Amino acid sequence: MRMPEHEELAERLNGNPDFASSGKFFDGIVLLRIGDRSLWIKVFMGEAIRVSEEAFPFGFTFAVSGDPEGWRFALPGDRNRFREALYSKRLQVEGNTLEFSRMTRMMHGLTEVLRKKISDGRMSLED
């Protein structure tokens, strides 16, 4: 799996209205685990200020984890199936689940950005 270019991903997230508006009162770290790969996203007041594959020293606020198959179910295709992947346990949330629930719209924006990168061929969910 190729992880997205970090600066470009941050720009796309910051340009997504769902991510920016819902996350404007969020100060935390979102961790995406795709198989054995990790993508750490530091969000402050609706802006992705740092994206890295290296772990942040103070951990994460919440994480969404799953094998590549679960992410392939959730993201590619003609509709966003992220929520369905969570309900069917293909993806799991850990950490502060209350904060995750509060940031549902922000996460929708994040997954839409990832879906666009996949459809443009700029991100792959291959093993």
WOCORWO-V890815 format. One record per backbone hydrogen bond with DSSP energy under -1.0 kcal/mol. CO is the residue of the C=O (numbers start at 0). NH is the residue of the N-H. E is the energy in kcal/mol with one decimal. If there is no record, write none. Layout:
co={CO,CO}
nh={NH,NH}
e={E,E}
//
This chain:
co={1,4,5,6,7,8,9,10,12,15,16,17,18,22,22,25,27,28,28,29,30,31,32,33,36,38,39,40,41,41,42,43,46,49,51,55,60,61,62,63,64,65,66,67,68,69,70,73,80,81,82,83,84,84,85,91,93,94,95,96,97,98,100,102,103,104,105,106,107,108,109,110,111,112,113,114,115,116,117}
nh={123,8,9,10,11,12,13,14,15,19,20,21,22,25,45,44,42,60,61,40,63,38,65,36,33,31,51,29,48,49,27,46,43,41,39,58,95,30,93,32,91,34,70,71,72,73,74,80,84,85,86,87,89,90,88,64,62,96,99,100,101,102,103,106,107,108,109,110,111,112,113,114,115,116,117,118,119,121,120}
e={-1.2,-2.3,-2.4,-2.3,-2.6,-2.7,-2.7,-1.4,-1.5,-2.6,-2.5,-1.8,-1.7,-2.2,-1.8,-1.8,-3.0,-2.6,-1.5,-2.8,-2.6,-2.4,-1.4,-1.9,-2.2,-2.7,-2.4,-2.8,-2.3,-1.2,-2.1,-1.0,-2.5,-3.0,-3.6,-1.6,-3.0,-2.0,-2.1,-2.8,-2.8,-3.0,-1.8,-2.6,-1.7,-1.7,-2.6,-2.7,-2.4,-1.8,-2.5,-2.2,-1.8,-1.8,-1.4,-2.9,-2.4,-1.6,-1.9,-2.4,-1.9,-1.4,-1.0,-2.6,-2.0,-2.3,-2.3,-2.7,-2.2,-2.0,-2.1,-2.5,-2.1,-2.1,-2.2,-2.7,-2.0,-2.7,-1.5}
//
